[in-house]
Amino acid sequence: MSRILYFTDRTGVSPGYRPIFARILQANNIKSHQVQTYSVYNQIPKAIRKRGQELEQVVNQEELPRVQRLVDFMIRTVKPSLLVVSCPAVLAVVNQNIPGADKIGNCRGSVYTYQGLPAIIVPPITAIHRKTKAREIAQSSDVYTIKDGHWILARDWSK
């Protein structure tokens, strides 16, 4: 059985988004127990930073070595066959901090190889625009929505 290590954004897969996340997994024949979610922000709260007036955040370069050690540790611990990334700090690790490719929005749908593992870049589940009450969505500065987010996220997970 394959394991997926999913590096989420700060919000993770919050209760309001669990049903839609479960449907995306089910539509792609992925069992929820195959997916191990992890957020680097539990250990490194300042892993990302805001750059100017941009909506999306990028890796905090000072924290990049710590993020890489944490990613490597999680890979050794979980032993996944696939990485899924919707965290800009982890994106910087898997794509070797490529200038200009530092935001999930710029790289979504891309597939990188990190430590011999495919790493698929997907928008965070919070990017899905839903008709819901604002209080049901965890509010944070890195929550944003994208048009057709559900379709895009489902398509990226199908890879």
C-alpha positions in Angstrom: 0.0 0.0 0.0 1.3 3.4 -0.9 1.6 6.2 1.6 1.2 9.9 0.9 2.9 12.5 3.0 0.9 15.7 2.6 2.6 18.9 3.8 -0.3 21.3 4.4 -0.3 25.1 4.8 -0.7 26.6 8.2 -4.4 25.9 8.3 -4.1 22.2 7.4 -7.3 20.3 6.6 -9.6 22.0 9.1 -12.9 20.5 10.1 -14.8 22.7 7.6 -12.8 21.3 4.7 -12.6 17.6 5.7 -15.7 16.6 3.8 -14.6 18.1 0.5 -11.0 16.7 1.1 -12.5 13.3 1.7 -14.5 13.5 -1.6 -11.3 14.6 -3.5 -9.4 11.6 -2.1 -12.3 9.2 -2.8 -12.7 10.5 -6.4 -9.0 9.6 -6.9 -9.2 6.1 -5.3 -7.1 7.3 -2.4 -8.0 6.0 1.1 -7.9 8.6 3.8 -5.7 6.3 5.9 -3.0 6.4 3.2 -2.6 10.2 3.7 -0.5 11.5 6.5 -0.9 15.2 6.9 1.7 17.4 8.5 2.3 21.1 9.0 5.8 22.4 9.5 4.3 25.3 11.4 3.8 23.2 14.5 7.6 23.2 14.9 8.6 26.3 12.9 6.0 29.0 13.4 7.9 31.5 11.3 8.7 29.2 8.3 7.0 31.6 5.9 6.8 35.3 5.6 4.9 37.9 3.7 6.7 39.6 0.8 5.4 43.1 0.1 1.8 43.4 -0.7 1.6 39.9 -2.3 -1.2 37.6 -1.1 0.8 34.4 -1.1 3.6 34.0 1.4 7.1 32.7 0.7 9.7 30.8 2.7 11.5 32.6 5.4 15.1 32.1 4.2 16.4 32.1 7.7 14.3 29.1 8.6 14.9 27.2 5.4 17.6 24.9 6.9 15.3 23.9 9.8 12.4 23.3 7.4 14.6 21.0 5.3 15.7 19.0 8.4 12.1 18.7 9.4 11.0 17.6 5.9 13.8 15.0 5.8 12.8 13.7 9.3 9.2 13.3 8.3 10.2 11.4 5.1 12.4 9.0 7.2 9.6 8.6 9.7 6.6 8.2 7.4 8.4 6.4 4.6 6.0 7.7 1.9 5.9 6.8 -1.8 4.6 10.3 -2.7 4.8 13.8 -1.3 2.0 16.3 -1.8 2.9 19.9 -1.0 0.8 23.0 -0.4 3.2 24.7 1.9 5.5 27.4 0.5 8.3 26.6 3.0 8.3 22.9 1.9 8.0 23.9 -1.7 11.4 25.8 -1.3 12.9 22.5 0.0 11.6 20.2 -2.8 12.3 22.6 -5.7 15.7 23.6 -4.3 14.5 27.2 -3.7 14.3 28.1 -7.4 14.0 31.9 -7.8 10.6 32.8 -9.2 9.1 29.4 -8.3 8.6 30.3 -4.6 4.8 30.4 -4.5 2.3 27.6 -4.6 0.3 29.5 -7.1 3.2 29.7 -9.5 4.0 26.0 -9.2 0.7 24.3 -8.6 0.4 21.2 -10.8 4.2 20.8 -11.0 5.9 17.6 -10.1 9.4 17.7 -8.6 11.6 14.9 -7.4 12.9 15.1 -3.8 15.0 12.3 -2.3 13.8 10.0 -5.1 10.1 10.7 -4.3 7.7 12.5 -6.6 6.4 15.7 -5.0 3.2 17.2 -6.4 2.5 20.8 -5.7 -1.2 21.6 -5.0 -3.1 24.6 -3.7 -4.1 24.3 -0.1 -7.5 23.0 0.6 -8.4 26.5 1.9 -7.9 27.9 -1.6 -11.2 26.3 -2.6 -13.9 28.9 -2.8 -16.9 27.6 -1.0 -20.3 29.1 -0.3 -20.1 28.9 3.5 -20.3 31.2 6.4 -17.0 33.0 7.1 -16.8 31.8 10.7 -16.6 28.2 9.4 -13.3 28.9 7.7 -10.2 29.4 9.8 -9.1 32.9 9.1 -5.4 33.6 8.6 -3.3 35.8 6.4 -2.4 32.9 4.1 -5.9 31.9 3.3 -6.9 32.8 -0.2 -9.3 31.4 -2.8 -8.9 30.5 -6.4 -11.5 30.3 -9.1 -12.5 26.7 -9.8 -10.4 25.7 -6.8 -12.2 22.4 -6.2 -11.7 21.2 -9.8 -8.1 22.3 -9.9 -7.3 20.6 -6.5 -9.1 17.4 -7.6 -7.1 17.5 -10.9 -3.8 18.0 -9.1 -4.6 15.1 -6.7 -5.4 12.9 -9.6 -1.8 13.0 -10.7 
